[in-house]
Amino acid sequence: MANVDPIDFNRMMQEIDIEEAIVVINSKTFTTAETMLNAKTVKKFIIDHYSVKYPDEKDHSKFVEAHMCAVSTNL
């Protein structure tokens, strides 16, 4: 995602099967507000998706871990 526009995000996610997707968040420092907002938006999307699919599941972190990763030069 090149911006934080929610309309662009929703259009993009309509084209993606989240259950087959890996989301790579790429940032030099993870201090940019837009990067963090996009990461949080994707995370919420994943949690919302699996909350509907598995309503009795209380811990959705395993779904986020299965579909998101981060790349950075910031050790």
C-alpha positions as CSV (number, residue, x, y, z in Angstrom):
1,M,0.0,0.0,0.0
2,A,1.4,3.3,-1.0
3,N,-0.9,5.5,1.2
4,V,-3.3,5.3,4.1
5,D,-6.5,5.8,2.0
6,P,-9.1,3.4,3.4
7,I,-10.9,3.3,0.0
8,D,-7.7,2.1,-1.7
9,F,-7.2,-0.5,1.1
10,N,-10.7,-1.9,0.8
11,R,-10.3,-2.1,-3.0
12,M,-7.0,-3.9,-2.6
13,M,-8.4,-6.4,-0.1
14,Q,-11.3,-7.3,-2.3
15,E,-8.7,-8.7,-4.7
16,I,-6.8,-10.7,-2.1
17,D,-7.6,-14.0,-0.4
18,I,-6.3,-13.2,3.0
19,E,-6.1,-16.8,3.9
20,E,-3.5,-17.3,1.1
21,A,-1.7,-14.0,1.6
22,I,1.5,-13.0,3.4
23,V,1.7,-9.3,4.2
24,V,5.2,-7.8,4.4
25,I,5.5,-4.5,6.3
26,N,8.7,-2.9,5.1
27,S,10.2,0.1,7.0
28,K,13.6,1.4,7.8
29,T,12.7,2.4,11.4
30,F,9.0,1.6,12.0
31,T,8.6,5.2,13.2
32,T,6.6,6.6,10.3
33,A,3.0,7.1,11.2
34,E,1.6,6.0,7.8
35,T,3.6,2.8,7.9
36,M,2.3,2.0,11.4
37,L,-1.3,2.9,10.4
38,N,-1.1,0.6,7.4
39,A,0.2,-2.2,9.5
40,K,-2.5,-1.8,12.1
41,T,-5.1,-1.6,9.4
42,V,-4.0,-4.9,7.9
43,K,-3.7,-6.5,11.3
44,K,-7.3,-5.5,12.1
45,F,-8.5,-6.8,8.8
46,I,-6.9,-10.2,9.5
47,I,-8.4,-10.3,13.0
48,D,-11.8,-9.3,11.8
49,H,-11.7,-12.0,9.1
50,Y,-10.8,-14.8,11.4
51,S,-13.2,-13.5,14.2
52,V,-16.0,-14.2,11.8
53,K,-14.6,-17.5,10.6
54,Y,-13.8,-18.8,14.1
55,P,-16.1,-16.9,16.5
56,D,-15.2,-19.0,19.5
57,E,-11.4,-18.4,19.1
58,K,-10.2,-15.9,21.7
59,D,-6.6,-15.5,20.7
60,H,-6.2,-14.2,17.1
61,S,-2.5,-13.6,17.4
62,K,-1.7,-16.9,15.6
63,F,-3.6,-15.7,12.6
64,V,-1.7,-12.4,12.5
65,E,1.6,-14.2,12.9
66,A,0.7,-16.6,10.0
67,H,-0.1,-13.7,7.7
68,M,2.2,-10.8,8.6
69,C,5.9,-10.2,8.8
70,A,8.2,-7.2,9.1
71,V,11.4,-6.2,7.3
72,S,13.6,-3.4,8.7
73,T,17.2,-2.2,8.9
74,N,16.4,-1.1,12.5
75,L,17.9,-3.7,14.8
